[in-house]
Amino acid sequence: MLSDKRSKLNDEFNEACKKLEQKIMEKKKPFLEQRRQIIQGEMTTYGDLTEKFDTAHQDLEKKVAAIVKPEGEKEEKEEDEEPEKIPTDVSYLKGQKGVPDFWVRAMKANRLIWD
């Protein structure tokens, strides 16, 4: 009997989770649609999104600049030779709409799905 009661509670929990997930997905839809339009090149004007991005980017740069490494790490880095930095060739992007290869690059950058 206790097992049956526990099972019923689990069923209620699962049902509540599904309802909450659906509610949140409805809230996400406009953002996901906007992202899709940007990736496919259907949207070319971004309104205030550009300003928000620039502000957030500046804030992140300040935070990263404030990170101080311990003295031991600085010395090690000076001794090691840094590999030559080669600029990424983005010439193939000229004239293309949207963000080509977005999903391929996103999946390659996600460590959870590398395999």
Biopython code that builds the backbone (N, CA, C, O; Angstrom):
import numpy as np
from Bio.PDB.StructureBuilder import StructureBuilder

atoms = [
    (1, "MET", "N", (0.830, -1.194, 0.000)),
    (1, "MET", "CA", (0.000, 0.000, 0.000)),
    (1, "MET", "C", (0.877, 1.262, 0.000)),
    (1, "MET", "O", (0.585, 2.238, -0.692)),
    (2, "LEU", "N", (1.944, 1.219, 0.782)),
    (2, "LEU", "CA", (2.830, 2.376, 0.829)),
    (2, "LEU", "C", (3.484, 2.617, -0.525)),
    (2, "LEU", "O", (3.667, 3.758, -0.951)),
    (3, "SER", "N", (3.825, 1.542, -1.180)),
    (3, "SER", "CA", (4.437, 1.659, -2.494)),
    (3, "SER", "C", (3.458, 2.276, -3.496)),
    (3, "SER", "O", (3.852, 3.093, -4.327)),
    (4, "ASP", "N", (2.202, 1.890, -3.418)),
    (4, "ASP", "CA", (1.179, 2.458, -4.302)),
    (4, "ASP", "C", (1.015, 3.954, -4.051)),
    (4, "ASP", "O", (0.905, 4.738, -4.993)),
    (5, "LYS", "N", (1.000, 4.346, -2.780)),
    (5, "LYS", "CA", (0.869, 5.764, -2.435)),
    (5, "LYS", "C", (2.076, 6.558, -2.952)),
    (5, "LYS", "O", (1.930, 7.664, -3.471)),
    (6, "ARG", "N", (3.257, 5.977, -2.800)),
    (6, "ARG", "CA", (4.467, 6.626, -3.291)),
    (6, "ARG", "C", (4.406, 6.760, -4.813)),
    (6, "ARG", "O", (4.793, 7.795, -5.357)),
    (7, "SER", "N", (3.936, 5.751, -5.489)),
    (7, "SER", "CA", (3.821, 5.782, -6.947)),
    (7, "SER", "C", (2.847, 6.875, -7.394)),
    (7, "SER", "O", (3.096, 7.579, -8.373)),
    (8, "LYS", "N", (1.746, 7.005, -6.670)),
    (8, "LYS", "CA", (0.778, 8.052, -7.016)),
    (8, "LYS", "C", (1.397, 9.438, -6.830)),
    (8, "LYS", "O", (1.180, 10.338, -7.642)),
    (9, "LEU", "N", (2.168, 9.599, -5.758)),
    (9, "LEU", "CA", (2.846, 10.884, -5.550)),
    (9, "LEU", "C", (3.860, 11.156, -6.655)),
    (9, "LEU", "O", (3.987, 12.289, -7.119)),
    (10, "ASN", "N", (4.575, 10.132, -7.075)),
    (10, "ASN", "CA", (5.524, 10.284, -8.181)),
    (10, "ASN", "C", (4.794, 10.689, -9.464)),
    (10, "ASN", "O", (5.279, 11.527, -10.224)),
    (11, "ASP", "N", (3.633, 10.092, -9.695)),
    (11, "ASP", "CA", (2.846, 10.444, -10.876)),
    (11, "ASP", "C", (2.394, 11.900, -10.813)),
    (11, "ASP", "O", (2.430, 12.609, -11.819)),
    (12, "GLU", "N", (1.970, 12.344, -9.633)),
    (12, "GLU", "CA", (1.566, 13.749, -9.460)),
    (12, "GLU", "C", (2.747, 14.680, -9.710)),
    (12, "GLU", "O", (2.621, 15.712, -10.370)),
    (13, "PHE", "N", (3.882, 14.293, -9.173)),
    (13, "PHE", "CA", (5.095, 15.095, -9.352)),
    (13, "PHE", "C", (5.451, 15.209, -10.827)),
    (13, "PHE", "O", (5.733, 16.303, -11.316)),
    (14, "ASN", "N", (5.441, 14.089, -11.538)),
    (14, "ASN", "CA", (5.775, 14.086, -12.955)),
    (14, "ASN", "C", (4.795, 14.935, -13.756)),
    (14, "ASN", "O", (5.200, 15.639, -14.681)),
    (15, "GLU", "N", (3.549, 14.878, -13.422)),
    (15, "GLU", "CA", (2.524, 15.673, -14.106)),
    (15, "GLU", "C", (2.751, 17.165, -13.857)),
    (15, "GLU", "O", (2.644, 17.975, -14.779)),
    (16, "ALA", "N", (3.061, 17.522, -12.622)),
    (16, "ALA", "CA", (3.327, 18.921, -12.282)),
    (16, "ALA", "C", (4.573, 19.418, -13.020)),
    (16, "ALA", "O", (4.615, 20.558, -13.481)),
    (17, "CYS", "N", (5.574, 18.563, -13.127)),
    (17, "CYS", "CA", (6.797, 18.938, -13.850)),
    (17, "CYS", "C", (6.500, 19.190, -15.327)),
    (17, "CYS", "O", (7.016, 20.144, -15.909)),
    (18, "LYS", "N", (5.676, 18.348, -15.930)),
    (18, "LYS", "CA", (5.320, 18.518, -17.339)),
    (18, "LYS", "C", (4.586, 19.843, -17.551)),
    (18, "LYS", "O", (4.864, 20.564, -18.509)),
    (19, "LYS", "N", (3.653, 20.159, -16.657)),
    (19, "LYS", "CA", (2.902, 21.412, -16.777)),
    (19, "LYS", "C", (3.831, 22.621, -16.643)),
    (19, "LYS", "O", (3.715, 23.585, -17.399)),
    (20, "LEU", "N", (4.740, 22.565, -15.688)),
    (20, "LEU", "CA", (5.681, 23.661, -15.492)),
    (20, "LEU", "C", (6.600, 23.806, -16.705)),
    (20, "LEU", "O", (6.886, 24.920, -17.144)),
    (21, "GLU", "N", (7.053, 22.691, -17.233)),
    (21, "GLU", "CA", (7.927, 22.719, -18.410)),
    (21, "GLU", "C", (7.205, 23.347, -19.601)),
    (21, "GLU", "O", (7.790, 24.143, -20.336)),
    (22, "GLN", "N", (5.935, 22.988, -19.791)),
    (22, "GLN", "CA", (5.160, 23.563, -20.888)),
    (22, "GLN", "C", (4.979, 25.071, -20.697)),
    (22, "GLN", "O", (5.060, 25.837, -21.657)),
    (23, "LYS", "N", (4.738, 25.483, -19.475)),
    (23, "LYS", "CA", (4.560, 26.905, -19.170)),
    (23, "LYS", "C", (5.830, 27.694, -19.487)),
    (23, "LYS", "O", (5.768, 28.771, -20.080)),
    (24, "ILE", "N", (6.974, 27.153, -19.091)),
    (24, "ILE", "CA", (8.248, 27.816, -19.346)),
    (24, "ILE", "C", (8.558, 27.827, -20.849)),
    (24, "ILE", "O", (9.065, 28.825, -21.361)),
    (25, "MET", "N", (8.266, 26.746, -21.552)),
    (25, "MET", "CA", (8.516, 26.691, -22.993)),
    (25, "MET", "C", (7.699, 27.750, -23.730)),
    (25, "MET", "O", (8.178, 28.331, -24.704)),
    (26, "GLU", "N", (6.476, 28.005, -23.278)),
    (26, "GLU", "CA", (5.657, 29.050, -23.884)),
    (26, "GLU", "C", (6.313, 30.415, -23.706)),
    (26, "GLU", "O", (6.248, 31.256, -24.602)),
    (27, "LYS", "N", (6.941, 30.637, -22.563)),
    (27, "LYS", "CA", (7.636, 31.903, -22.320)),
    (27, "LYS", "C", (8.900, 32.012, -23.174)),
    (27, "LYS", "O", (9.294, 33.111, -23.563)),
    (28, "LYS", "N", (9.534, 30.873, -23.464)),
    (28, "LYS", "CA", (10.772, 30.858, -24.246)),
    (28, "LYS", "C", (10.533, 31.028, -25.745)),
    (28, "LYS", "O", (11.425, 31.480, -26.463)),
    (29, "LYS", "N", (9.345, 30.674, -26.223)),
    (29, "LYS", "CA", (9.076, 30.662, -27.667)),
    (29, "LYS", "C", (9.474, 31.945, -28.390)),
    (29, "LYS", "O", (10.130, 31.860, -29.428)),
    (30, "PRO", "N", (9.107, 33.136, -27.892)),
    (30, "PRO", "CA", (9.480, 34.347, -28.633)),
    (30, "PRO", "C", (10.993, 34.518, -28.771)),
    (30, "PRO", "O", (11.472, 34.973, -29.809)),
    (31, "PHE", "N", (11.742, 34.160, -27.738)),
    (31, "PHE", "CA", (13.196, 34.283, -27.790)),
    (31, "PHE", "C", (13.800, 33.269, -28.750)),
    (31, "PHE", "O", (14.724, 33.583, -29.499)),
    (32, "LEU", "N", (13.273, 32.058, -28.723)),
    (32, "LEU", "CA", (13.779, 31.026, -29.625)),
    (32, "LEU", "C", (13.470, 31.378, -31.080)),
    (32, "LEU", "O", (14.283, 31.138, -31.972)),
    (33, "GLU", "N", (12.294, 31.946, -31.307)),
    (33, "GLU", "CA", (11.916, 32.359, -32.657)),
    (33, "GLU", "C", (12.822, 33.502, -33.133)),
    (33, "GLU", "O", (13.260, 33.516, -34.283)),
    (34, "GLN", "N", (13.094, 34.440, -32.253)),
    (34, "GLN", "CA", (13.973, 35.554, -32.613)),
    (34, "GLN", "C", (15.383, 35.051, -32.919)),
    (34, "GLN", "O", (16.019, 35.515, -33.865)),
    (35, "ARG", "N", (15.871, 34.105, -32.121)),
    (35, "ARG", "CA", (17.194, 33.525, -32.373)),
    (35, "ARG", "C", (17.208, 32.817, -33.727)),
    (35, "ARG", "O", (18.165, 32.951, -34.489)),
    (36, "ARG", "N", (16.154, 32.066, -34.025)),
    (36, "ARG", "CA", (16.067, 31.357, -35.303)),
    (36, "ARG", "C", (16.124, 32.338, -36.469)),
    (36, "ARG", "O", (16.811, 32.097, -37.462)),
    (37, "GLN", "N", (15.394, 33.447, -36.342)),
    (37, "GLN", "CA", (15.381, 34.444, -37.407)),
    (37, "GLN", "C", (16.763, 35.069, -37.606)),
    (37, "GLN", "O", (17.170, 35.326, -38.739)),
    (38, "ILE", "N", (17.474, 35.310, -36.526)),
    (38, "ILE", "CA", (18.820, 35.884, -36.634)),
    (38, "ILE", "C", (19.765, 34.891, -37.289)),
    (38, "ILE", "O", (20.533, 35.259, -38.178)),
    (39, "ILE", "N", (19.718, 33.639, -36.861)),
    (39, "ILE", "CA", (20.614, 32.611, -37.401)),
    (39, "ILE", "C", (20.374, 32.394, -38.885)),
    (39, "ILE", "O", (21.323, 32.216, -39.649)),
    (40, "GLN", "N", (19.107, 32.408, -39.299)),
    (40, "GLN", "CA", (18.801, 32.168, -40.711)),
    (40, "GLN", "C", (18.886, 33.425, -41.569)),
    (40, "GLN", "O", (18.715, 33.362, -42.787)),
    (41, "GLY", "N", (19.149, 34.560, -40.938)),
    (41, "GLY", "CA", (19.306, 35.795, -41.695)),
    (41, "GLY", "C", (18.001, 36.475, -42.041)),
    (41, "GLY", "O", (17.991, 37.402, -42.851)),
    (42, "GLU", "N", (16.895, 36.041, -41.449)),
    (42, "GLU", "CA", (15.604, 36.673, -41.711)),
    (42, "GLU", "C", (15.497, 38.009, -40.979)),
    (42, "GLU", "O", (14.781, 38.905, -41.425)),
    (43, "MET", "N", (16.198, 38.144, -39.870)),
    (43, "MET", "CA", (16.187, 39.387, -39.106)),
    (43, "MET", "C", (17.557, 40.045, -39.249)),
    (43, "MET", "O", (18.584, 39.439, -38.943)),
    (44, "THR", "N", (17.558, 41.288, -39.718)),
    (44, "THR", "CA", (18.823, 41.990, -39.903)),
    (44, "THR", "C", (18.924, 43.242, -39.044)),
    (44, "THR", "O", (20.001, 43.827, -38.932)),
    (45, "THR", "N", (17.828, 43.659, -38.440)),
    (45, "THR", "CA", (17.868, 44.784, -37.505)),
    (45, "THR", "C", (17.623, 44.228, -36.119)),
    (45, "THR", "O", (16.725, 43.411, -35.916)),
    (46, "TYR", "N", (18.415, 44.668, -35.177)),
    (46, "TYR", "CA", (18.385, 44.057, -33.857)),
    (46, "TYR", "C", (17.851, 44.978, -32.768)),
    (46, "TYR", "O", (17.847, 44.601, -31.596)),
    (47, "GLY", "N", (17.404, 46.172, -33.128)),
    (47, "GLY", "CA", (16.834, 47.085, -32.150)),
    (47, "GLY", "C", (17.811, 47.391, -31.031)),
    (47, "GLY", "O", (18.966, 47.736, -31.283)),
    (48, "ASP", "N", (17.353, 47.266, -29.804)),
    (48, "ASP", "CA", (18.204, 47.587, -28.655)),
    (48, "ASP", "C", (19.083, 46.414, -28.224)),
    (48, "ASP", "O", (19.840, 46.532, -27.260)),
    (49, "LEU", "N", (18.994, 45.294, -28.922)),
    (49, "LEU", "CA", (19.815, 44.132, -28.561)),
    (49, "LEU", "C", (21.305, 44.437, -28.704)),
    (49, "LEU", "O", (22.116, 43.972, -27.903)),
    (50, "THR", "N", (21.663, 45.215, -29.722)),
    (50, "THR", "CA", (23.067, 45.549, -29.940)),
    (50, "THR", "C", (23.616, 46.357, -28.777)),
    (50, "THR", "O", (24.720, 46.100, -28.298)),
    (51, "GLU", "N", (22.834, 47.344, -28.320)),
    (51, "GLU", "CA", (23.267, 48.161, -27.187)),
    (51, "GLU", "C", (23.424, 47.307, -25.934)),
    (51, "GLU", "O", (24.395, 47.456, -25.192)),
    (52, "LYS", "N", (22.465, 46.410, -25.701)),
    (52, "LYS", "CA", (22.534, 45.535, -24.526)),
    (52, "LYS", "C", (23.767, 44.631, -24.599)),
    (52, "LYS", "O", (24.445, 44.405, -23.596)),
    (53, "PHE", "N", (24.047, 44.120, -25.800)),
    (53, "PHE", "CA", (25.215, 43.262, -25.970)),
    (53, "PHE", "C", (26.491, 44.044, -25.682)),
    (53, "PHE", "O", (27.365, 43.569, -24.957)),
    (54, "ASP", "N", (26.596, 45.243, -26.250)),
    (54, "ASP", "CA", (27.798, 46.056, -26.036)),
    (54, "ASP", "C", (28.014, 46.355, -24.560)),
    (54, "ASP", "O", (29.140, 46.285, -24.067)),
    (55, "THR", "N", (26.942, 46.685, -23.857)),
    (55, "THR", "CA", (27.040, 46.975, -22.421)),
    (55, "THR", "C", (27.481, 45.739, -21.655)),
    (55, "THR", "O", (28.377, 45.808, -20.814)),
    (56, "ALA", "N", (26.853, 44.611, -21.946)),
    (56, "ALA", "CA", (27.206, 43.360, -21.256)),
    (56, "ALA", "C", (28.648, 42.969, -21.568)),
    (56, "ALA", "O", (29.365, 42.494, -20.689)),
    (57, "HIS", "N", (29.074, 43.167, -22.814)),
    (57, "HIS", "CA", (30.435, 42.821, -23.225)),
    (57, "HIS", "C", (31.459, 43.678, -22.483)),
    (57, "HIS", "O", (32.488, 43.168, -22.038)),
    (58, "GLN", "N", (31.185, 44.969, -22.348)),
    (58, "GLN", "CA", (32.088, 45.859, -21.618)),
    (58, "GLN", "C", (32.185, 45.457, -20.152)),
    (58, "GLN", "O", (33.266, 45.466, -19.563)),
    (59, "ASP", "N", (31.035, 45.101, -19.569)),
    (59, "ASP", "CA", (31.035, 44.659, -18.169)),
    (59, "ASP", "C", (31.878, 43.403, -17.993)),
    (59, "ASP", "O", (32.639, 43.291, -17.032)),
    (60, "LEU", "N", (31.744, 42.460, -18.918)),
    (60, "LEU", "CA", (32.527, 41.230, -18.838)),
    (60, "LEU", "C", (34.017, 41.509, -19.005)),
    (60, "LEU", "O", (34.841, 40.904, -18.320)),
    (61, "GLU", "N", (34.365, 42.412, -19.904)),
    (61, "GLU", "CA", (35.778, 42.756, -20.087)),
    (61, "GLU", "C", (36.369, 43.333, -18.805)),
    (61, "GLU", "O", (37.507, 43.026, -18.447)),
    (62, "LYS", "N", (35.595, 44.171, -18.114)),
    (62, "LYS", "CA", (36.059, 44.739, -16.844)),
    (62, "LYS", "C", (36.262, 43.649, -15.806)),
    (62, "LYS", "O", (37.256, 43.651, -15.080)),
    (63, "LYS", "N", (35.317, 42.717, -15.736)),
    (63, "LYS", "CA", (35.417, 41.634, -14.753)),
    (63, "LYS", "C", (36.619, 40.742, -15.040)),
    (63, "LYS", "O", (37.336, 40.345, -14.121)),
    (64, "VAL", "N", (36.838, 40.430, -16.300)),
    (64, "VAL", "CA", (37.965, 39.576, -16.672)),
    (64, "VAL", "C", (39.284, 40.289, -16.403)),
    (64, "VAL", "O", (40.248, 39.669, -15.956)),
    (65, "ALA", "N", (39.328, 41.583, -16.674)),
    (65, "ALA", "CA", (40.547, 42.351, -16.435)),
    (65, "ALA", "C", (40.877, 42.421, -14.948)),
    (65, "ALA", "O", (42.040, 42.574, -14.574)),
    (66, "ALA", "N", (39.863, 42.310, -14.106)),
    (66, "ALA", "CA", (40.072, 42.402, -12.660)),
    (66, "ALA", "C", (40.579, 41.098, -12.052)),
    (66, "ALA", "O", (40.974, 41.065, -10.887)),
    (67, "ILE", "N", (40.568, 40.036, -12.832)),
    (67, "ILE", "CA", (41.040, 38.751, -12.320)),
    (67, "ILE", "C", (42.566, 38.791, -12.235)),
    (67, "ILE", "O", (43.249, 39.044, -13.228)),
    (68, "VAL", "N", (43.078, 38.541, -11.055)),
    (68, "VAL", "CA", (44.522, 38.572, -10.836)),
    (68, "VAL", "C", (44.982, 37.151, -10.583)),
    (68, "VAL", "O", (44.439, 36.454, -9.726)),
    (69, "LYS", "N", (45.995, 36.723, -11.339)),
    (69, "LYS", "CA", (46.524, 35.374, -11.153)),
    (69, "LYS", "C", (47.597, 35.384, -10.081)),
    (69, "LYS", "O", (48.302, 36.377, -9.903)),
    (70, "PRO", "N", (47.715, 34.281, -9.373)),
    (70, "PRO", "CA", (48.783, 34.190, -8.372)),
    (70, "PRO", "C", (50.159, 34.333, -9.031)),
    (70, "PRO", "O", (50.323, 34.038, -10.216)),
    (71, "GLU", "N", (51.128, 34.779, -8.264)),
    (71, "GLU", "CA", (52.475, 35.037, -8.793)),
    (71, "GLU", "C", (53.091, 33.808, -9.461)),
    (71, "GLU", "O", (53.764, 33.936, -10.484)),
    (72, "GLY", "N", (52.870, 32.627, -8.899)),
    (72, "GLY", "CA", (53.453, 31.398, -9.451)),
    (72, "GLY", "C", (52.999, 31.140, -10.873)),
    (72, "GLY", "O", (53.781, 30.672, -11.700)),
    (73, "GLU", "N", (51.745, 31.441, -11.166)),
    (73, "GLU", "CA", (51.220, 31.198, -12.508)),
    (73, "GLU", "C", (51.828, 32.159, -13.517)),
    (73, "GLU", "O", (52.068, 31.786, -14.665)),
    (74, "LYS", "N", (52.079, 33.393, -13.097)),
    (74, "LYS", "CA", (52.669, 34.365, -14.019)),
    (74, "LYS", "C", (54.061, 33.923, -14.443)),
    (74, "LYS", "O", (54.418, 34.026, -15.616)),
    (75, "GLU", "N", (54.848, 33.429, -13.487)),
    (75, "GLU", "CA", (56.215, 33.004, -13.792)),
    (75, "GLU", "C", (56.220, 31.824, -14.746)),
    (75, "GLU", "O", (57.017, 31.784, -15.684)),
    (76, "GLU", "N", (55.338, 30.865, -14.515)),
    (76, "GLU", "CA", (55.282, 29.692, -15.383)),
    (76, "GLU", "C", (54.938, 30.090, -16.810)),
    (76, "GLU", "O", (55.507, 29.556, -17.762)),
    (77, "LYS", "N", (54.022, 31.013, -16.959)),
    (77, "LYS", "CA", (53.595, 31.411, -18.277)),
    (77, "LYS", "C", (54.712, 32.115, -19.030)),
    (77, "LYS", "O", (54.841, 31.957, -20.244)),
    (78, "GLU", "N", (55.524, 32.894, -18.311)),
    (78, "GLU", "CA", (56.632, 33.585, -18.956)),
    (78, "GLU", "C", (57.658, 32.592, -19.482)),
    (78, "GLU", "O", (58.245, 32.811, -20.541)),
    (79, "GLU", "N", (57.878, 31.508, -18.755)),
    (79, "GLU", "CA", (58.863, 30.514, -19.165)),
    (79, "GLU", "C", (58.386, 29.717, -20.370)),
    (79, "GLU", "O", (59.169, 29.430, -21.275)),
    (80, "ASP", "N", (57.113, 29.360, -20.386)),
    (80, "ASP", "CA", (56.569, 28.579, -21.496)),
    (80, "ASP", "C", (56.401, 29.464, -22.722)),
    (80, "ASP", "O", (56.031, 30.634, -22.618)),
    (81, "GLU", "N", (56.680, 28.882, -23.887)),
    (81, "GLU", "CA", (56.456, 29.625, -25.117)),
    (81, "GLU", "C", (54.993, 29.486, -25.504)),
    (81, "GLU", "O", (54.440, 28.386, -25.504)),
    (82, "GLU", "N", (54.379, 30.603, -25.830)),
    (82, "GLU", "CA", (52.992, 30.568, -26.266)),
    (82, "GLU", "C", (52.946, 30.198, -27.736)),
    (82, "GLU", "O", (53.785, 30.646, -28.517)),
    (83, "PRO", "N", (51.965, 29.377, -28.123)),
    (83, "PRO", "CA", (51.865, 29.022, -29.540)),
    (83, "PRO", "C", (51.503, 30.258, -30.369)),
    (83, "PRO", "O", (50.865, 31.190, -29.881)),
    (84, "GLU", "N", (51.925, 30.238, -31.623)),
    (84, "GLU", "CA", (51.642, 31.352, -32.513)),
    (84, "GLU", "C", (50.140, 31.449, -32.741)),
    (84, "GLU", "O", (49.480, 30.446, -33.014)),
    (85, "LYS", "N", (49.606, 32.651, -32.629)),
    (85, "LYS", "CA", (48.174, 32.862, -32.823)),
    (85, "LYS", "C", (47.906, 33.155, -34.289)),
    (85, "LYS", "O", (48.450, 34.096, -34.866)),
    (86, "ILE", "N", (47.054, 32.326, -34.875)),
    (86, "ILE", "CA", (46.715, 32.477, -36.290)),
    (86, "ILE", "C", (45.304, 33.029, -36.383)),
    (86, "ILE", "O", (44.384, 32.444, -35.813)),
    (87, "PRO", "N", (45.104, 34.145, -37.089)),
    (87, "PRO", "CA", (43.752, 34.703, -37.197)),
    (87, "PRO", "C", (42.828, 33.762, -37.957)),
    (87, "PRO", "O", (43.248, 33.068, -38.884)),
    (88, "THR", "N", (41.579, 33.750, -37.554)),
    (88, "THR", "CA", (40.580, 32.902, -38.189)),
    (88, "THR", "C", (40.150, 33.519, -39.516)),
    (88, "THR", "O", (39.867, 34.715, -39.585)),
    (89, "ASP", "N", (40.102, 32.710, -40.560)),
    (89, "ASP", "CA", (39.679, 33.181, -41.876)),
    (89, "ASP", "C", (38.154, 33.202, -41.923)),
    (89, "ASP", "O", (37.510, 32.155, -41.865)),
    (90, "VAL", "N", (37.586, 34.389, -42.028)),
    (90, "VAL", "CA", (36.138, 34.532, -42.080)),
    (90, "VAL", "C", (35.683, 35.095, -43.420)),
    (90, "VAL", "O", (34.557, 35.579, -43.538)),
    (91, "SER", "N", (36.534, 35.037, -44.418)),
    (91, "SER", "CA", (36.202, 35.607, -45.721)),
    (91, "SER", "C", (35.007, 34.892, -46.363)),
    (91, "SER", "O", (34.281, 35.498, -47.151)),
    (92, "TYR", "N", (34.801, 33.643, -46.044)),
    (92, "TYR", "CA", (33.678, 32.898, -46.626)),
    (92, "TYR", "C", (32.330, 33.413, -46.115)),
    (92, "TYR", "O", (31.290, 33.072, -46.678)),
    (93, "LEU", "N", (32.333, 34.223, -45.066)),
    (93, "LEU", "CA", (31.087, 34.753, -44.510)),
    (93, "LEU", "C", (30.580, 35.983, -45.254)),
    (93, "LEU", "O", (29.420, 36.362, -45.095)),
    (94, "LYS", "N", (31.436, 36.617, -46.069)),
    (94, "LYS", "CA", (31.024, 37.824, -46.777)),
    (94, "LYS", "C", (29.835, 37.530, -47.681)),
    (94, "LYS", "O", (29.834, 36.575, -48.458)),
    (95, "GLY", "N", (28.826, 38.383, -47.553)),
    (95, "GLY", "CA", (27.651, 38.258, -48.412)),
    (95, "GLY", "C", (26.647, 37.219, -47.976)),
    (95, "GLY", "O", (25.581, 37.120, -48.582)),
    (96, "GLN", "N", (26.938, 36.445, -46.958)),
    (96, "GLN", "CA", (25.987, 35.438, -46.494)),
    (96, "GLN", "C", (25.079, 36.028, -45.431)),
    (96, "GLN", "O", (25.504, 36.861, -44.630)),
    (97, "LYS", "N", (23.831, 35.594, -45.429)),
    (97, "LYS", "CA", (22.883, 36.060, -44.425)),
    (97, "LYS", "C", (22.935, 35.150, -43.209)),
    (97, "LYS", "O", (23.267, 33.969, -43.308)),
    (98, "GLY", "N", (22.604, 35.717, -42.075)),
    (98, "GLY", "CA", (22.510, 34.920, -40.865)),
    (98, "GLY", "C", (23.859, 34.490, -40.326)),
    (98, "GLY", "O", (24.873, 35.161, -40.520)),
    (99, "VAL", "N", (23.847, 33.366, -39.651)),
    (99, "VAL", "CA", (25.060, 32.820, -39.038)),
    (99, "VAL", "C", (25.284, 31.420, -39.605)),
    (99, "VAL", "O", (24.749, 30.447, -39.072)),
    (100, "PRO", "N", (26.071, 31.305, -40.684)),
    (100, "PRO", "CA", (26.303, 29.994, -41.294)),
    (100, "PRO", "C", (26.974, 29.035, -40.305)),
    (100, "PRO", "O", (27.793, 29.451, -39.486)),
    (101, "ASP", "N", (26.632, 27.791, -40.389)),
    (101, "ASP", "CA", (27.217, 26.731, -39.567)),
    (101, "ASP", "C", (27.034, 26.962, -38.065)),
    (101, "ASP", "O", (27.817, 26.453, -37.263)),
    (102, "PHE", "N", (26.016, 27.717, -37.681)),
    (102, "PHE", "CA", (25.815, 28.022, -36.262)),
    (102, "PHE", "C", (25.686, 26.762, -35.426)),
    (102, "PHE", "O", (26.382, 26.609, -34.422)),
    (103, "TRP", "N", (24.803, 25.855, -35.831)),
    (103, "TRP", "CA", (24.537, 24.674, -35.001)),
    (103, "TRP", "C", (25.710, 23.712, -34.980)),
    (103, "TRP", "O", (25.979, 23.091, -33.952)),
    (104, "VAL", "N", (26.406, 23.578, -36.085)),
    (104, "VAL", "CA", (27.587, 22.704, -36.117)),
    (104, "VAL", "C", (28.634, 23.238, -35.145)),
    (104, "VAL", "O", (29.206, 22.487, -34.355)),
    (105, "ARG", "N", (28.874, 24.536, -35.213)),
    (105, "ARG", "CA", (29.858, 25.148, -34.316)),
    (105, "ARG", "C", (29.404, 25.081, -32.863)),
    (105, "ARG", "O", (30.216, 24.845, -31.968)),
    (106, "ALA", "N", (28.108, 25.287, -32.624)),
    (106, "ALA", "CA", (27.588, 25.234, -31.256)),
    (106, "ALA", "C", (27.764, 23.835, -30.677)),
    (106, "ALA", "O", (28.137, 23.684, -29.514)),
    (107, "MET", "N", (27.499, 22.821, -31.480)),
    (107, "MET", "CA", (27.649, 21.452, -30.981)),
    (107, "MET", "C", (29.116, 21.100, -30.761)),
    (107, "MET", "O", (29.451, 20.408, -29.800)),
    (108, "LYS", "N", (29.989, 21.571, -31.646)),
    (108, "LYS", "CA", (31.413, 21.300, -31.472)),
    (108, "LYS", "C", (31.966, 21.992, -30.225)),
    (108, "LYS", "O", (32.907, 21.496, -29.606)),
    (109, "ALA", "N", (31.392, 23.118, -29.863)),
    (109, "ALA", "CA", (31.870, 23.869, -28.699)),
    (109, "ALA", "C", (31.295, 23.345, -27.386)),
    (109, "ALA", "O", (31.770, 23.720, -26.314)),
    (110, "ASN", "N", (30.280, 22.482, -27.453)),
    (110, "ASN", "CA", (29.640, 21.963, -26.253)),
    (110, "ASN", "C", (30.333, 20.677, -25.821)),
    (110, "ASN", "O", (30.245, 19.657, -26.503)),
    (111, "ARG", "N", (31.014, 20.731, -24.699)),
    (111, "ARG", "CA", (31.779, 19.567, -24.237)),
    (111, "ARG", "C", (30.905, 18.354, -23.911)),
    (111, "ARG", "O", (31.380, 17.219, -23.964)),
    (112, "LEU", "N", (29.650, 18.581, -23.580)),
    (112, "LEU", "CA", (28.768, 17.465, -23.234)),
    (112, "LEU", "C", (28.425, 16.601, -24.433)),
    (112, "LEU", "O", (28.122, 15.418, -24.279)),
    (113, "ILE", "N", (28.468, 17.177, -25.626)),
    (113, "ILE", "CA", (28.076, 16.405, -26.820)),
    (113, "ILE", "C", (29.203, 16.260, -27.829)),
    (113, "ILE", "O", (28.947, 15.985, -29.001)),
    (114, "TRP", "N", (30.443, 16.440, -27.397)),
    (114, "TRP", "CA", (31.566, 16.301, -28.319)),
    (114, "TRP", "C", (31.555, 14.957, -29.037)),
    (114, "TRP", "O", (31.794, 14.892, -30.243)),
    (115, "ASP", "N", (31.284, 13.906, -28.311)),
    (115, "ASP", "CA", (31.310, 12.576, -28.921)),
    (115, "ASP", "C", (30.244, 12.459, -29.999)),
    (115, "ASP", "O", (30.113, 11.407, -30.626)),
]
sb = StructureBuilder()
sb.init_structure("model")
sb.init_model(0)
sb.init_chain("A")
sb.init_seg("    ")
for serial, (resi, resn, name, xyz) in enumerate(atoms, 1):
    if name == "N":
        sb.init_residue(resn, " ", resi, " ")
    sb.init_atom(name, np.array(xyz, "f"), 0.0, 1.0, " ", f" {name:<3s}", serial, name[0])
structure = sb.get_structure()
